[in-house]
């Protein structure tokens, strides 16, 4: 699909940069670190120790999130039913050639990834996995309609680079795939994404950063379907949105990405949103930044 360039991140793990999207697959601070802090840890996988879990990984990429998930489930002898959506085979091909990547995980992860690459699926007594190649907006329909997930990972390129997987229409389909109390987890703290998820009826939480500052106030978002406080197991890795984050959802930045027929191009989706923002009477994001002493560097994703 696109030209990919190898990137060595600061924690020693490898990632890629897409020339087509002009964006890295991971933060330069560390591909492995990002996977652990923004996806694996907030998932609280110990809830499923010795039990069955169902997971959907949207925008599989190199497979860091799935590899980390598999690694943890192998250790705790959990059972997994798994789907992945990905448009491009090249990142997985790269991951299977990269010895440094493969050394991070149990040998079984390599076996599963090789099967996904060659056969689009893997199955044994513990794991049943399938990957669907193509546009996620279309391929999500290939997942059985009644199928639900305990966890959904959403790890596409940022909304400004790849708005197709962040629109209200696509996220509506995605969130319908969650079990009650199921988690949708994403690195994105975009006001548009958060407001859309809230409008779709999910409870929104912010993934805690290691160091809270004006330039690093969230590691991402956890959205919980049909949230019930009485059934919720407290998770120390995410928290309710701060006043600053809540006010972010009242600005023009919260206007959603729209893709009514789920076939608009990136340019069409962004253009329509810019028009909607232009005529909106919501507070400008610039004024919100000024109030909270924020800089644009805080808003990647």
TIKOLTI-398249 format. One record per residue: z, x, y of N, C-alpha, C, O, CB in turn. Coordinates in pm, whole numbers, plus 50000, padded with zeros to 5 digits. Glycine has a CB too. Example, Ala and Ser with C-alpha at 12.3 -4.5 7.8 and 13.67 -1.06 7.14 Angstrom:
! residues 2
507805131949431507805123049550507805132049670508465142449668509055113149553/507085128549775507145136749894507875129050003508045134150114505725140849940/
END
This chain:
! residues 301
500005008249879500005000050000500005008550126499325005250223501214990750001/500765019550124500905027250247501205041750215501655045050105502005021450336/500945050450312501275064550295502785066350306503415060850396500545073350399/503345073950213504785076050209505085090950221504415099250160505395070350079/506095094250300506515108150317507955109850272508815101650302506355112550463/508215120650199509555123450149510485127350264510105134650355509515134650044/511715122150256512735125050358514015129050288514485121950199512965112650452/514595140350327515905144650276516955140150376516925144150492515965160150254/517885131750332518915126550422520155135550420520275144450336519295112250383/521065133150514522175142350538523165143350423523875153350411522895138250661/523225133050337524155134050223523515140750103524115141249995524655120150184/522285146150120521605153350013520715144649925520035149849837522605160049929/520715131549948519875122649870518515120849937518385121850059520565108949851/517515118349855516155117149906515775102649935516235093349868515175123149806/514925101050035514385087950069512905089750104512315100350080515175081350187/512325079450159510925079750198510765073850337511595066050384510045072150097/509675077650402509265071150528507905064650506506985070950453509215081350647/507795052250547506515045150540505735047350669506195043750777506745029950514/504565053250656503715054950774503165041550821502935039550940502555064650743/502965032250727502455018950761503445011450850503065005750952502165010750633/504735011450810505765004450886506395013150994507145008151079506834999250793/506105026250990506695035651085508215034651084508855033651189506155033251226/508765035050963510215033850949510645040150817509925039750717510665019050957/511845046150820512425051750698512965040650609513355029950657513525061750731/512985043150479513575033750384515095033050401515705022750374513215037650240/515705044050445517155044750458517545051950587516725058450652517765051850337/518805050550621519365057950734519325072750704519525076850589520805053450765/519065080950805519035095450786520415101050754520525112450709518495102250911/521475093350778522815098050744523015098950593523885106150546523865088850804/522195091550517522305092650372521815080250299522315069250320523725095250333/520815082150214520285070950135521345065850037521565053850025518995075150060/521985075149966523005071249870524205065149941524745055049896523445083349786/524625071250050525755065950126525475051650173526335042950165526065074950247/524255049350223523905036050271523965025750159524475014750177522505036150333/523445029450042523475020449927524905016649889525215005049867522785026849808/525765026749884527155024349843527915015949945528595006349909527875037649821/527795019550074528605012950177528084999250217528854990450253528695021650298/526744997550211526164985050262525804975050153525574963350183524944988250340/525764979450029525394970249921526384970249805526954959849774524014973649870/526594981749741527414981949620528864978249647529414969449581527364995649556/529484984849744530904982349770531184967949815532104961749761531414991949877/530414962249910530664948349949530444938349834530934927049840529784944750065/529684942449731529414933349619530654930449535530734920249467528324939049531/531644939849540532874938349463532564935049317532954924649265533764927349524/531844944249252531334941749117532424940849012532164935848902530374952649079/533624945549042534714944448944535034929748912535674926948811535964951548996/534604920648998534784906348970534084902248840534454892348777534254897849087/533074910148803532244906648688532474915948569531644916648478530774906948727/533584923048568533874932248458533944924748326534734915448309535194939848484/533084929048232533034922648102532414908748103532414901848001534394921848045/531894904648219531314891248234529824892148264529244903048266532044883448345/529214880748286527784880048317527584878448467528344871448534527114868448240/526554884948520526214884048662524704882648675523944888448598526724896448740/524274874948774522854872948801522534878048941523204874249038522454857948785/521514886548953521224893649078519744893049109518904894149020521694908149070/519434891349239518074892149290518024903249394518794903149490517594878449350/517104912749377516914923749472515574921749541514524923349479516984937749401/515614918349671514384916049748514054928649825514874933649902514534903749844/512854933649804512384946449860513084957849784513904965149840512674947250015/512744959149659513314968649562513174983049609514104990949593512654967049426/512004986649668511795000049721511905010749615511315009549507512765002749830/512655021449645512875032049547513815027649435513815033449327513435044449616/514605017349462515515012249360516955016849375517745015049283515035016249228/517325022649489518705027349507519725016249483520705018249411518875032949648/519505004649544520494993849532520624989149387521734986849337520114982049622/519494987749321519514983349181520104994049091520884990949001518104979749135/519745006749114520285017549033521805018249043522485019848942519665031049075/522325016949164523775017149184524435005249117525495006549055524105017349334/523804993649129524294981549062524354983648911525384981148847523404969549095/523234988348853523174990548708524225000648663524884998748561521784995448668/524365011248740525325021748706526735016148693527455019348598525285032848811/527125007948790528465002048788528614992148672529654991848607528754995048920/527594984148647527674974148541527704980548403528344975348311526504964448551/527014991848388527044999248262528475003948234528975002748122526075011448266/529135009448338530505014548323531485003548284532395005948204530965021048452/531304991648340532294981048314531834971048208532464960648188532584973648443/530724974448139530244966348026530034951648066530474942447997531244967147911/529344949748177528984936348221527584932748170526814941448129529034935348376/527284919948173525974914848132525204910948258525764905448352526114902648034/523904913948259523104911948380521814904548351521084907748257522794925348446/521544894448435520214888348444519694891548583520354888648682520244872648417/518514897548590518084904048714516614901448744515764902248655518344919048706/516334898348870514964897648921514854906849042515814908549118514564882948959/513674912849060513384920549181512034916349235511124912749160513404935849152/511894916849367510634914249435510254926749512511064932249586510734901749531/509014931349494508554943349563507024943049572506344939549476509034956249489/506504946749688505064946249712504324958949669503124958549643504804943649857/505054970249663504404983249645505044990949529506254992749526504494991449775/504224995549435504735003049319505025017749350505745024349275503725002149206/504475022849459504565037149485505995042349502506285053149452503785040449607/506895035149570508265040249581508955041949446509655051849424509085030949668/508765032449355509375033749223508745045249146509435052549074509225020549143/507445047049161506765058349098507365071549148507595080849070505245057949126/507605072249278508225084149337509625086349279509985097549242508285082849491/510425075649273511795076749223511835082149080512705090149046512485063049229/510895077948997510855082348858510415096948844510635103148740509925073448778/509795102448948509385116648946510445125749009510395137948993508045118349020/511385119649081512345127549158513605130249076514415121249054512705120349290/513755142549031514885146148944516215144649016517215141048954514725160348894/516235147449145517475145949221517935131449225519125128549214517295151249364/516985122349240517305108049237517845103949101518865097149092516065099649273/517155108048994517525103848859518895109448818519615103048741516465108348760/519255121248868520545127248833521735119548890522865121448846520595141648883/521485110848986522555103149046523105092348953524215087448974522075096849174/522335088648850522645076748773522765079648623522395090348575521595066148796/523295069848553523325070248407521905071548352520985065848411524025057648350/521695078748240520355079848180519715066348150518485065148147520435088048053/520535056248127519985042948097519235037248217518295029448200521105033348055/519645040948338518955036048458517495040548456516595032848487519665041048588/517275053248420515895058348411515095050348309513935046848333515885073248374/515695047448196515035039748090514625025948141513515021248115515955038347967/515535019448213515255006148268514135006948373513224998648373516525000048331/514225016848462513215018348566511835021248509510835016048557513605029448663/511775029548405510485032548341509885019848282508675017648291510655043248231/510725011648223510234999148165509774989348274508764982548257511334992648080/510504988848385510084980248496508744984848553507894976648588511154980248607/508564997948561507315003448615506135000848522505054997048568507465018448641/506335002748392505235001748296505004987548245503864983548220505505010848179/506094979948229505984966748165506444955148254506324943548215506794966648038/506964958348372507494948348466508764941648416509214931848475506444937848492/509354946748307510564940448255511314950048162510784960148117510204927548181/512584946548136513424953948043514414944147983514894935048051514154965948113/514714945947854515704937247792516414944447678515774950747593515044924347741/517744943347676518554947347562519724937547552519674926947615519064962247576/520764940847476521844931047455522674928647581523324918247593522764935847344/522644938147676523424936647799522584932047919523034923747998524084949747832/521374937247932520584935148053519244928348023518564931647926520354948448123/518904919048109517574912748106517024913548247517484906548337517644897648055/516024922248267515524925448401514024922848412513274924748316515834940148436/513604918348531512184915848556511864918948701512644915548791511814901248521/510724925348725510274927848861508934920948884508044921548799510154943148888/508804914448998507594907249034506924914749148507504916149256507904892349074/505714919549125504994927549223504134918749312503384910349262504124938149154/504234920549444503414913049537504224908349657505394911849670502774901149467/503604900449742504244894949862505434886249821505274876549748503234886649946/506624889849869507844882749830507764867949864508354859649795509054888949898/507044864549972506934850650013506224842249907506464830149897506194849650145/505364848549831504644841549724505354843049590505484833449515503204846849713/505814855249562506364858149430507714851449404508104849649289506514873049414/508434847849510509704841049489509514827849414510434823049348510384838549623/508314822049425508014809549355507874811749204507904802149127506734803349410/507714824249161507594827349019508954828048949509034828448826506864840349001/510014828049028511354827248970511604812548937511404803849023512464832949069/512054809548815512284795348780513084788048886514064793248938513014794348646/512654775948916513234768249027514734766149012515464765749111512534754849039/515194764748888516614761848865517464774548861518684773748849516784754248734/516834786148872517554798748858518374801648983517874800249095516564810248832/519644805548965520534808649076521114822649058521104828248948521674798249086/521624828349167522124842049165523514843149225523864836049320521164851249240/524314852249167525624855549223525504864949342526294864249436526514861949116/524484873649338524224883349444522744883549476521894883449387524714897349404/522434883849604521064886349648521114897849748521814897149849520414873449712/520384908549718520244919749810518944917949888517884915849829520254933349733/519034918850020517854917950106517754930950185518544933450276517924905550202/516764939250148516724952950201515314956650247514834967750222517204962950095/514654947350314513314950250367513384958950491514464961650543512584937250399/512224963450537512184970550664512714961250774512744949050755510734975350696/513114966950886513804959350991512974947551040511744947851031514144968451108/513614937251093512904925151135511744927651232510734920751225513854915851199/511874937351321510774940251413509594946951344508464946151391511274949151526/509864953651232508794960651159508184952051049506984952951022509344973451098/509004943550987508534935150877509194921350886510014917850801508834941750739/508834913550988509514900551009509254890450898509954880350889509084894751139/508244892850814507864883250710509024879650617509084868350568506724888750629/509934889050592511034886150498512324882150570513374881150507511304898250409/512244879950702513434876350779513274862850850514104859250933513734887150882/512234855350819512004842750888512914831750836513454832650725510544838550873/513074821350917513924810150876513354803350752514104798450668514074800050991/512024802950740511414796350625511654804150496511974798350392509904794650649/511484817450502511694825350382513174825850345513524824450228511154839450401/514034827850444515474828450417515994815150364516964814850288516234832350543/515374804150403515754791150349515504790650199516344785750123514974779950419/514354795850155514064796350012515024805549940515484802549830512634800849988/515324816950002516204826849941517604821149922518184822249814516254839550026/518154815250027519544810450020519704798849923520794796649870520024806350158/518644791449898518704780749798518884786249657519214778849564517434772249804/518654799349641518784805849510520214810849484520494816249377517804817549499/521104809049579522484813749562523364803249495523284791349524523074817649697/524204808049403525264799549351526264796549462526334804149559525984806249229/527034785649452528164783849543529074796149534529384800749424528954770749509/529494801249648530284813549660529474826149632530034837149627531474812849566/528144824749613527284836449594527104844049724527144838149833525934832249539/526904857249713526754865849830525304869449853524604873349759527594878649815/524814868149976523594874650021524044886650104524784885050200522654864950103/523584898550067524014910850135522804918050193521794919950125524784920150039/522924922050319521854929450385522464939750481523564937850533520904919850461/521734950450503522154960650600522004955450742522594961150835521354973550582/521244944950762520894940450897522044933250965522724924950904519684931250892/522264936551093523214929151175522474922051289523074918551391524294938651232/521184919951269520344913051366520914899151399521294891651309518904911751313/520954895951528521454882751569520544871751516521014861051479521544881951723/519234874351512518294864351461518544861351315518504849751273516854869051481/518804871751237519064869951094520394862951072520484853450993519054883451021/521424867451142522744861351125522754846651169523324838151100523784869151205/522134843751281522114829951330521334821051235521714809651210521514829351472/520234826251180519444818651084520274815450961520284804050914518174826351045/520974825350907521794823250788522914813150815523214804750731522384836450740/523514814150933524554804350968523964790350980524564780750932525234808351100/522804789251043522174776151056521764770250922521614758150908520964777151146/521584778950823521254774350687522514770750608522424767150490520464785150613/523674771650673524904766950612525764777450547526724774050476524594756850514/525454790150568526234800850506527334805750599527204805050722525334812450466/528414810550541529504816850617529144831550636528784838350540530894815150545/529254836450759528774849850792529944859450810530934856450877527924849450918/529804871350748530784881950762530084894950800528894896850772531594883650631/530844903950863530324916850905530874927750814532084928450790530684919751053/529994936350761530434947350678531084957850767530474962450864529254953450596/532304961650735533074970650820532464984650823532134990150717534534971250773/532314990550941531905004650949533085013750919534235009550927531315007851088/532795026150884533865035850860534635038650989535855039850989533295048950803/533875039551099534475041951230533915031351325532705030851348534185056551282/534775023151379534315012651469534115018451609535045023651669535325000951473/532885017451661532595022451795531535013751858531005004551795532135037251791/531235016551982530245008552053528835010451998527965002052019530275011852200/528615021451929527285023851873527235021451723526155021851662526845038151903/528385018851662528425015951518529505005651493530625009051456528685028951434/529164992851513530174982451504530024973951379530864965351352530104973651625/528964976251301528784968651177527854976351085526914982751130528224954451205/528134975650954527264981850853526274971850796525434975450713528094987950741/526364959250840525464949150787526144935650778527154933150845524944953350651/525584926950695526014913050689526184908350546525354911250459525014904150762/527254900950522527444893550397527454878750433528234874450518528784897850322/526594871050370526534856650393526894849650262526294852450158525124852250444/527854840550267528354834150146527954819450146528214812050241529894835650135/527334815250036526834801650024527964791949988528824795149906525724800949920/527944780250051528924769850021530334775550014531074773649917528574762749889/530674782650119531934790050125533134780850111533224770650178532024797750256/534044784650022535284777350001536424787350008536574795849920535274769749863/537234786450112538334795950134539274796550013539814807049982539134792050259/539454785249947540374784649833539834792149710540604796449625540664770149796/538514793549703537904800349588537504814749621537104822449534536684792649540/537624818249749537164831349794538184842049763539364840849796536874831049943/537714852749698538564864149671538444873749789537354878549819538184871149537/539564876549855539544884849975538894898449948539214905149849540964886850029/537994902350036537294915150023537584923550147537284919450259535744912950006/538164935150127538574943550240537394950950303537574957850403539604953650194/536204949550247535044956950297534234949150400533344954750464534144960750183/534534936450417533894928950525534874919350589535914916050531532674921150472/534534915050710535474907050791534684896650869533454897050875536294916150888/535404887250928534764877251014534174884251136534644894851178535784866151056/533154878251193532504884151310533494885051427534304876151449531274875851351/533404896151500534224897951619533704889151731532624883351721534234912851662/534484888151839534044880451956532734886052010531844878452048535124880652066/532614899252012531374905552058530184901251972529124897952025531514920852054/530374901251840529294897251750528964882451763527804878451756529664900451606/529994874151782529764859851801528954857351928528044848951929531094852251809/529274864752034528524862852159527084867852145526194863052215529234870252274/526854877352057525494882052028524634870451978523434869952005525514893551924/525244861151905524524849751848524224838951951523594828851920525324843851734/524684841052074524414831552183523354836852279523104830852383525694828452260/522744848052245521734854152331520324851452279520134845652172521974869352341/519354855652357517954853952316517614861752188516654858652118517034858452428/518444871752159518234879452035518424870851911517944874451804519184891252030/519124859551923519414851051808518284841351775518334834451674520674843251834/517264840851860516134831951832515454836351703515124848151688515104831851951/515234827251609514764831151476513304835351472512514832151561514964819751380/512974842451367511584845251333511074833051255511774827651169511434858651248/509854828951285509294816851222507974819851153507154827551203509104805751327/507784813551039506574815550959506324802550881506504802050759506704827950862/505904792150953505884778450902505184777050767505664769950679505234769451001/504054783650751503284782350627503464794250534502774795350432501814780650659/504374803050569504674814950488503434823450459503264828850350505314810850358/502574824450560501394833150546501004839750679499914845450690500214825150492/501884838850780501574845050908501634860250896502354865650811502554840151018/500874867050980500944881650987502174885751068502774877651137499644887551049/502524898551057503614904051137503394901151285504314896851355503734919251114/502174903551331501864901851474502024887351518502524884751628500424906651503/501604877951435501724863751470503184859551478503574852251569500974855151367/503994864051383505414860351382506124865751505506894858651570506104865651254/505874878251538506534884451653506054878151783506854875851874506274899551655/504754875451793504204869351914504814855651941505174852652054502684868151902/504934847551837505514834151854506974835051897507444826951978505384826151724/507694844751842509104846251879509234850952024510114846252097509804856151784/508384860152066508434864752204508174853352302508804852652407507414875952226/507244844552267506964832852351508204823952360508554819052468505764824852295/508854821852247510044813352244511174819652324511904812652394510494810852099/511314832652315512344839652392512074838852542512994837352623512444854252348/510804839952579510414839652720510844826552786511314826552900508894841552735/510684815452716510984802252774512434797952749512864787652800510034791852718/513174805752671514564802152639515494804052759515284812952841515054810352520/516514795552767517524796652872518794803452823519804803852893517844782852926/518724808752702519874816052649520114828852729519224833752798519664819352500/521324834052720521674846552787520774857852738520474858752619523164850052762/520344866352830519534877752789520384887652710521584889052736518894884652912/519764894252615520484904152535520934915852622521974921952596519594909352420/520164918852726520524929652817521874926952883522704935952893519434931552923/522094914752927523364911152992524524912052893525624916352928523294897053051/524264908052769525294909252666525644923952642526824927352631524814902652534/524634932452634524874946852616525704952452732526644960152711523544954452604/525344948452852526054953452970527514949252967528394957053000525384948453099/527764936752926529144931752921529994939952825531154942952853529154916952880/529394943452710530164950152606529964965352605530444972152515529794944552471/529264970452705529044984852714528234990552600528475001752553530354991752721/527244982352555526434986452441525164993552486524744992352601526074974452355/524575000952392523285007152418522295002552312522694997652207523385022552421/521035004252340520004999852245520115006852111519675001552009518625002152303/520685018652109520795026251985521645019251880521615022651762521365040052013/522415009251925523295002251833522574991351755523174985151667524454996151908/521304988951785520674976951734519514979051638518644970551626520194968951846/519504990451569518494992451464518824983051348519914983651291518465007551416/517874974451314518114965051205518694951951254518954942951174519034971151102/
END
